[in-house]
């Protein structure tokens, strides 16, 4: 969406250094970092609240259980095919055993 490359970031950094000056730059960087941290924490909290509201853990658990059941069904069908093949290969006198 935004095409910002390294050269654009470098230009912004140099302009910021010129405008802010070297004495105010560390405080400004600290403040910006603090705001980004707060934003990340807010977004993380909002995401976890939405997931809790929707019940995403239960949905994931159900999907996982459904996948396990499909795998078990495939394995069962495969074993039945192998048993049927084995039964058809055995001589007639061993089939009754």
DSSP file (Angstrom, degrees, kcal/mol; ACC not computed):
  #  RESIDUE AA STRUCTURE BP1 BP2  ACC     N-H-->O    O-->H-N    N-H-->O    O-->H-N    TCO  KAPPA ALPHA  PHI   PSI    X-CA   Y-CA   Z-CA
    1    1 A X              0   0    0      0, 0.0     2,-0.5     0, 0.0     0, 0.0   0.000 360.0 360.0 360.0 -56.9    0.0    0.0    0.0
    2    2 A X        -     0   0    0      2,-0.1     2,-1.0     1,-0.0     0, 0.0  -0.885 360.0-154.9-100.5 127.6    2.7    2.5    1.0
    3    3 A X        +     0   0    0     -2,-0.5     2,-0.6     2,-0.0    -1,-0.0  -0.718  30.5 157.4-103.2  83.4    5.8    2.3   -1.0
    4    4 A X        -     0   0    0     -2,-1.0     2,-0.1     4,-0.0    -2,-0.1  -0.936  18.4-170.7-111.5 118.1    8.4    3.7    1.4
    5    5 A X     >  -     0   0    0     -2,-0.6     4,-1.8     1,-0.1     5,-0.1  -0.343  39.7 -93.9 -99.2-178.2   12.0    2.7    0.7
    6    6 A X  H  > S+     0   0    0      1,-0.2     4,-2.4     2,-0.2     5,-0.2   0.880 121.8  56.2 -64.8 -38.6   15.2    3.1    2.6
    7    7 A X  H  > S+     0   0    0      1,-0.2     4,-2.1     2,-0.2    -1,-0.2   0.895 106.9  49.1 -64.2 -39.0   16.1    6.3    0.8
    8    8 A X  H  > S+     0   0    0      2,-0.2     4,-2.3     1,-0.2    -1,-0.2   0.914 111.6  49.2 -65.5 -41.4   12.9    8.0    1.8
    9    9 A X  H  X S+     0   0    0     -4,-1.8     4,-2.4     1,-0.2    -2,-0.2   0.889 109.9  52.0 -63.5 -38.3   13.4    7.0    5.4
   10   10 A X  H  X S+     0   0    0     -4,-2.4     4,-2.3     2,-0.2    -1,-0.2   0.898 109.1  49.9 -64.7 -40.9   16.9    8.3    5.3
   11   11 A X  H  X S+     0   0    0     -4,-2.1     4,-2.5     2,-0.2     5,-0.2   0.919 111.2  48.9 -63.9 -43.7   15.7   11.6    3.9
   12   12 A X  H  X S+     0   0    0     -4,-2.3     4,-2.4     1,-0.2    -2,-0.2   0.908 111.3  50.5 -62.3 -41.9   13.1   11.9    6.7
   13   13 A X  H  X S+     0   0    0     -4,-2.4     4,-2.2     2,-0.2    -2,-0.2   0.910 111.8  46.6 -63.1 -43.4   15.7   11.1    9.3
   14   14 A X  H  X S+     0   0    0     -4,-2.3     4,-2.2     2,-0.2    -2,-0.2   0.920 113.5  48.4 -66.6 -43.6   18.1   13.7    8.0
   15   15 A X  H  X S+     0   0    0     -4,-2.5     4,-2.8     1,-0.2     5,-0.2   0.895 111.2  50.9 -63.4 -39.4   15.4   16.3    7.8
   16   16 A X  H  X>S+     0   0    0     -4,-2.4     4,-3.1    -5,-0.2     5,-0.5   0.911 109.4  50.5 -63.9 -42.0   14.2   15.5   11.4
   17   17 A X  H  X5S+     0   0    0     -4,-2.2     4,-1.5     1,-0.2    -2,-0.2   0.894 113.4  46.0 -62.4 -40.1   17.8   15.8   12.6
   18   18 A X  H  <5S+     0   0    0     -4,-2.2    -2,-0.2     2,-0.2    -1,-0.2   0.934 119.4  39.4 -68.8 -45.9   18.1   19.2   11.0
   19   19 A X  H  <5S+     0   0    0     -4,-2.8    -2,-0.2     1,-0.2    -3,-0.2   0.938 124.5  36.1 -71.7 -47.3   14.7   20.5   12.2
   20   20 A X  H  <5S-     0   0    0     -4,-3.1     4,-0.4    -5,-0.2    -3,-0.2   0.847 102.3-137.7 -77.5 -34.5   14.8   19.0   15.7
   21   21 A X    >X< -     0   0    0     -4,-1.5     4,-1.3    -5,-0.5     3,-0.6   0.117  26.5 -85.3  85.9 151.8   18.4   19.5   16.4
   22   22 A X  H 3> S+     0   0    0      1,-0.2     4,-0.6     2,-0.2    -1,-0.1   0.747 123.5  58.2 -66.7 -22.8   20.7   17.0   18.0
   23   23 A X  H 34 S+     0   0    0      1,-0.2     4,-0.3     2,-0.1    -1,-0.2   0.824 114.1  34.5 -79.9 -29.2   19.8   18.1   21.6
   24   24 A X  H <> S+     0   0    0     -3,-0.6     4,-2.0    -4,-0.4    -2,-0.2   0.574  97.7  84.7 -97.4 -11.1   16.1   17.5   21.3
   25   25 A X  H  X S+     0   0    0     -4,-1.3     4,-2.7     1,-0.2     5,-0.2   0.908  86.1  51.8 -62.8 -45.8   16.2   14.4   19.0
   26   26 A X  H  X S+     0   0    0     -4,-0.6     4,-2.2     1,-0.2    -1,-0.2   0.907 111.6  48.0 -59.9 -39.3   16.7   11.7   21.8
   27   27 A X  H  > S+     0   0    0     -4,-0.3     4,-2.3     2,-0.2    -1,-0.2   0.898 112.4  49.2 -66.1 -39.4   13.7   13.0   23.8
   28   28 A X  H  X S+     0   0    0     -4,-2.0     4,-2.6     2,-0.2    -2,-0.2   0.910 110.8  49.4 -65.6 -42.7   11.6   13.1   20.6
   29   29 A X  H  X S+     0   0    0     -4,-2.7     4,-2.6     1,-0.2    -2,-0.2   0.903 111.1  50.8 -63.4 -41.2   12.6    9.5   19.7
   30   30 A X  H  X S+     0   0    0     -4,-2.2     4,-2.2    -5,-0.2    -2,-0.2   0.913 111.2  48.0 -62.3 -43.0   11.8    8.4   23.3
   31   31 A X  H  X S+     0   0    0     -4,-2.3     4,-2.2     2,-0.2    -2,-0.2   0.917 112.5  47.9 -64.5 -44.0    8.4   10.0   23.1
   32   32 A X  H  X S+     0   0    0     -4,-2.6     4,-2.5     1,-0.2    -2,-0.2   0.909 111.5  50.9 -63.9 -41.4    7.6    8.4   19.7
   33   33 A X  H  X S+     0   0    0     -4,-2.6     4,-2.3     1,-0.2    -1,-0.2   0.894 108.8  52.1 -62.6 -39.4    8.8    5.0   20.9
   34   34 A X  H  X S+     0   0    0     -4,-2.2     4,-2.3     2,-0.2    -2,-0.2   0.920 110.5  47.5 -62.9 -44.1    6.5    5.4   24.0
   35   35 A X  H  X S+     0   0    0     -4,-2.2     4,-2.5     2,-0.2    -2,-0.2   0.897 111.1  50.7 -65.6 -40.3    3.5    6.2   21.8
   36   36 A X  H  X S+     0   0    0     -4,-2.5     4,-2.6     2,-0.2    -1,-0.2   0.899 110.2  51.0 -63.9 -39.0    4.2    3.3   19.5
   37   37 A X  H  X S+     0   0    0     -4,-2.3     4,-2.4     2,-0.2    -2,-0.2   0.912 110.8  47.8 -62.0 -43.2    4.5    1.0   22.5
   38   38 A X  H  X S+     0   0    0     -4,-2.3     4,-2.6     2,-0.2    -2,-0.2   0.899 111.5  50.8 -64.9 -39.8    1.1    2.2   23.8
   39   39 A X  H  X S+     0   0    0     -4,-2.5     4,-2.7     2,-0.2    -2,-0.2   0.920 110.6  48.8 -63.3 -43.9   -0.4    1.8   20.4
   40   40 A X  H  X S+     0   0    0     -4,-2.6     4,-2.6     2,-0.2    -2,-0.2   0.918 112.2  48.6 -61.3 -43.5    0.9   -1.8   20.2
   41   41 A X  H  X S+     0   0    0     -4,-2.4     4,-2.6     2,-0.2    -2,-0.2   0.914 111.7  49.5 -63.8 -42.6   -0.4   -2.6   23.6
   42   42 A X  H  X S+     0   0    0     -4,-2.6     4,-2.7     2,-0.2    -2,-0.2   0.932 112.8  46.6 -61.1 -46.7   -3.8   -1.1   22.8
   43   43 A X  H  X S+     0   0    0     -4,-2.7     4,-2.5     1,-0.2    -2,-0.2   0.887 112.5  50.3 -65.0 -38.3   -4.0   -3.1   19.5
   44   44 A X  H  X S+     0   0    0     -4,-2.6     4,-2.4    -5,-0.2    -1,-0.2   0.921 112.6  46.5 -64.7 -43.8   -3.0   -6.3   21.3
   45   45 A X  H  X S+     0   0    0     -4,-2.6     4,-2.3     2,-0.2    -2,-0.2   0.920 112.8  49.7 -63.9 -44.1   -5.6   -5.8   24.0
   46   46 A X  H  X S+     0   0    0     -4,-2.7     4,-2.3     1,-0.2    -2,-0.2   0.908 111.1  50.1 -62.5 -41.6   -8.3   -5.0   21.5
   47   47 A X  H  X S+     0   0    0     -4,-2.5     4,-2.7     1,-0.2    -2,-0.2   0.932 111.2  47.4 -63.3 -46.0   -7.4   -8.1   19.5
   48   48 A X  H  X S+     0   0    0     -4,-2.4     4,-2.3     1,-0.2    -1,-0.2   0.879 111.9  50.9 -65.4 -36.0   -7.5  -10.4   22.5
   49   49 A X  H  X S+     0   0    0     -4,-2.3     4,-2.4     2,-0.2    -1,-0.2   0.907 111.3  47.7 -66.7 -40.3  -10.8   -8.9   23.6
   50   50 A X  H  X S+     0   0    0     -4,-2.3     4,-2.7     2,-0.2     5,-0.2   0.923 112.0  49.8 -65.3 -43.0  -12.3   -9.5   20.1
   51   51 A X  H  X>S+     0   0    0     -4,-2.7     5,-2.3     1,-0.2     4,-1.9   0.898 112.2  47.9 -62.3 -39.6  -11.0  -13.1   20.0
   52   52 A X  H  <5S+     0   0    0     -4,-2.3    -1,-0.2     2,-0.2    -2,-0.2   0.905 112.1  49.9 -66.0 -40.2  -12.5  -13.7   23.5
   53   53 A X  H  <5S+     0   0    0     -4,-2.4    -2,-0.2     1,-0.2    -1,-0.2   0.913 115.8  41.3 -64.4 -43.1  -15.8  -12.2   22.4
   54   54 A X  H  <5S-     0   0    0     -4,-2.7    -1,-0.2    -5,-0.2    -2,-0.2   0.779 107.9-125.3 -76.4 -26.5  -15.9  -14.3   19.2
   55   55 A X  T  X5 +     0   0    0     -4,-1.9     4,-1.8    -5,-0.2     3,-0.4   0.883  44.5 167.5  81.7  42.5  -14.7  -17.4   21.0
   56   56 A X  H  ><S+     0   0    0     -5,-2.3     4,-2.7     1,-0.2     5,-0.2   0.815  70.5  59.5 -62.6 -31.8  -11.8  -18.0   18.6
   57   57 A X  H  > S+     0   0    0     -6,-0.3     4,-2.3     1,-0.2    -1,-0.2   0.919 106.4  47.2 -63.2 -42.0  -10.2  -20.6   20.9
   58   58 A X  H  > S+     0   0    0     -3,-0.4     4,-2.5     2,-0.2    -2,-0.2   0.899 111.9  50.6 -65.8 -39.9  -13.3  -22.8   20.7
   59   59 A X  H  X S+     0   0    0     -4,-1.8     4,-2.6     2,-0.2    -2,-0.2   0.927 111.2  48.3 -63.7 -44.8  -13.5  -22.4   16.9
   60   60 A X  H  X S+     0   0    0     -4,-2.7     4,-2.4     1,-0.2    -2,-0.2   0.907 111.4  50.5 -61.1 -41.5   -9.8  -23.4   16.6
   61   61 A X  H  X S+     0   0    0     -4,-2.3     4,-2.4     2,-0.2    -2,-0.2   0.909 111.0  48.4 -63.9 -42.5  -10.4  -26.4   18.9
   62   62 A X  H  X S+     0   0    0     -4,-2.5     4,-2.6     2,-0.2    -2,-0.2   0.912 111.5  49.5 -64.8 -42.4  -13.4  -27.5   16.8
   63   63 A X  H  X S+     0   0    0     -4,-2.6     4,-2.1     2,-0.2    -2,-0.2   0.903 111.4  49.6 -63.0 -40.2  -11.4  -27.2   13.6
   64   64 A X  H  X S+     0   0    0     -4,-2.4     4,-2.2     2,-0.2    -2,-0.2   0.918 111.5  48.6 -63.9 -43.4   -8.6  -29.2   15.0
   65   65 A X  H  X S+     0   0    0     -4,-2.4     4,-2.4     1,-0.2    -2,-0.2   0.894 110.2  51.5 -64.0 -39.7  -10.9  -31.9   16.2
   66   66 A X  H  X S+     0   0    0     -4,-2.6     4,-2.3     2,-0.2    -1,-0.2   0.894 108.9  51.0 -64.2 -39.0  -12.6  -32.0   12.8
   67   67 A X  H  X S+     0   0    0     -4,-2.1     4,-2.3     2,-0.2    -2,-0.2   0.911 110.2  49.6 -64.1 -41.8   -9.2  -32.4   11.2
   68   68 A X  H  X S+     0   0    0     -4,-2.2     4,-2.5     1,-0.2    -2,-0.2   0.916 110.4  50.2 -62.7 -43.1   -8.4  -35.3   13.5
   69   69 A X  H  X S+     0   0    0     -4,-2.4     4,-2.3     2,-0.2    -2,-0.2   0.898 110.3  49.8 -64.1 -39.9  -11.7  -37.0   12.8
   70   70 A X  H  X S+     0   0    0     -4,-2.3     4,-2.3     2,-0.2    -1,-0.2   0.914 111.4  49.2 -63.5 -41.7  -11.1  -36.7    9.0
   71   71 A X  H  X S+     0   0    0     -4,-2.3     4,-2.4     2,-0.2    -2,-0.2   0.909 111.1  49.5 -63.9 -41.4   -7.6  -38.2    9.4
   72   72 A X  H  X S+     0   0    0     -4,-2.5     4,-2.6     2,-0.2    -2,-0.2   0.898 110.4  50.5 -63.7 -40.1   -9.0  -41.0   11.5
   73   73 A X  H  X S+     0   0    0     -4,-2.3     4,-2.6     2,-0.2    -2,-0.2   0.909 110.5  49.2 -64.6 -41.7  -11.7  -41.7    8.9
   74   74 A X  H  X S+     0   0    0     -4,-2.3     4,-2.4     2,-0.2    -2,-0.2   0.920 112.5  48.0 -62.3 -43.3   -9.0  -41.8    6.1
   75   75 A X  H  X S+     0   0    0     -4,-2.4     4,-2.7     2,-0.2    -2,-0.2   0.907 111.2  50.6 -64.2 -42.0   -6.9  -44.2    8.1
   76   76 A X  H  X S+     0   0    0     -4,-2.6     4,-2.4     2,-0.2    -2,-0.2   0.929 111.6  47.5 -61.5 -46.1   -9.9  -46.4    8.8
   77   77 A X  H  X S+     0   0    0     -4,-2.6     4,-2.2     1,-0.2    -1,-0.2   0.896 112.1  50.3 -62.7 -39.7  -10.8  -46.5    5.1
   78   78 A X  H  X S+     0   0    0     -4,-2.4     4,-2.5     2,-0.2    -2,-0.2   0.926 111.0  48.1 -64.6 -44.0   -7.2  -47.3    4.2
   79   79 A X  H  X S+     0   0    0     -4,-2.7     4,-2.7     1,-0.2    -2,-0.2   0.883 110.6  51.6 -64.7 -37.5   -7.0  -50.1    6.8
   80   80 A X  H  X S+     0   0    0     -4,-2.4     4,-2.4     2,-0.2    -1,-0.2   0.903 110.2  49.5 -64.8 -39.8  -10.3  -51.5    5.5
   81   81 A X  H  X S+     0   0    0     -4,-2.2     4,-2.5     2,-0.2    -2,-0.2   0.911 112.1  47.7 -63.7 -42.5   -8.9  -51.5    1.9
   82   82 A X  H  X S+     0   0    0     -4,-2.5     4,-2.9     2,-0.2    -2,-0.2   0.920 112.8  48.5 -64.6 -43.2   -5.7  -53.2    3.0
   83   83 A X  H  X S+     0   0    0     -4,-2.7     4,-2.5     2,-0.2    -2,-0.2   0.896 112.4  48.8 -64.0 -40.0   -7.7  -55.8    5.0
   84   84 A X  H  X S+     0   0    0     -4,-2.4     4,-2.0     2,-0.2    -1,-0.2   0.906 113.0  47.1 -67.0 -40.8  -10.0  -56.4    2.0
   85   85 A X  H  X S+     0   0    0     -4,-2.5     4,-1.4     2,-0.2    -2,-0.2   0.922 113.1  49.0 -64.6 -43.7   -7.0  -56.7   -0.3
   86   86 A X  H  X S+     0   0    0     -4,-2.9     4,-1.8     1,-0.2     3,-0.2   0.902 110.6  51.0 -62.2 -41.3   -5.3  -59.1    2.1
   87   87 A X  H  < S+     0   0    0     -4,-2.5    -1,-0.2     1,-0.2    -2,-0.2   0.875 109.7  49.6 -65.3 -37.9   -8.5  -61.1    2.4
   88   88 A X  H  < S+     0   0    0     -4,-2.0    -1,-0.2     1,-0.2    -2,-0.2   0.751 110.8  50.9 -74.5 -22.1   -8.8  -61.4   -1.4
   89   89 A X  H  < S+     0   0    0     -4,-1.4    -2,-0.2    -3,-0.2    -1,-0.2   0.825  90.3  92.8 -83.2 -32.8   -5.1  -62.5   -1.7
   90   90 A X  S  < S-     0   0    0     -4,-1.8     5,-0.1    -5,-0.1    -3,-0.0  -0.249  86.3-104.0 -62.6 146.5   -5.2  -65.3    0.9
   91   91 A X    >>  -     0   0    0      1,-0.1     3,-1.0     3,-0.0     4,-1.0  -0.284  34.5-106.2 -64.9 159.8   -6.0  -68.8   -0.3
   92   92 A X  H 3> S+     0   0    0      1,-0.3     4,-0.6     2,-0.2     3,-0.4   0.816 117.2  57.2 -60.2 -34.3   -9.6  -70.1    0.4
   93   93 A X  H 34 S+     0   0    0      1,-0.2    -1,-0.3     2,-0.2     3,-0.2   0.763 108.1  47.0 -73.5 -22.1   -8.5  -72.5    3.2
   94   94 A X  H X4 S+     0   0    0     -3,-1.0     3,-0.9     1,-0.2    -1,-0.2   0.630  96.0  73.8 -90.0 -14.3   -6.9  -69.6    5.2
   95   95 A X  H 3< S+     0   0    0     -4,-1.0    -1,-0.2    -3,-0.4    -2,-0.2   0.802  92.1  55.4 -68.6 -28.8   -9.9  -67.3    4.8
   96   96 A X  T 3<        0   0    0     -4,-0.6    -1,-0.2     1,-0.2    -2,-0.1   0.570 360.0 360.0 -80.6  -8.7  -12.0  -69.3    7.3
   97   97 A X    <         0   0    0     -3,-0.9    -1,-0.2    -4,-0.1    -2,-0.1   0.461 360.0 360.0 -79.0 360.0   -9.4  -69.0   10.1
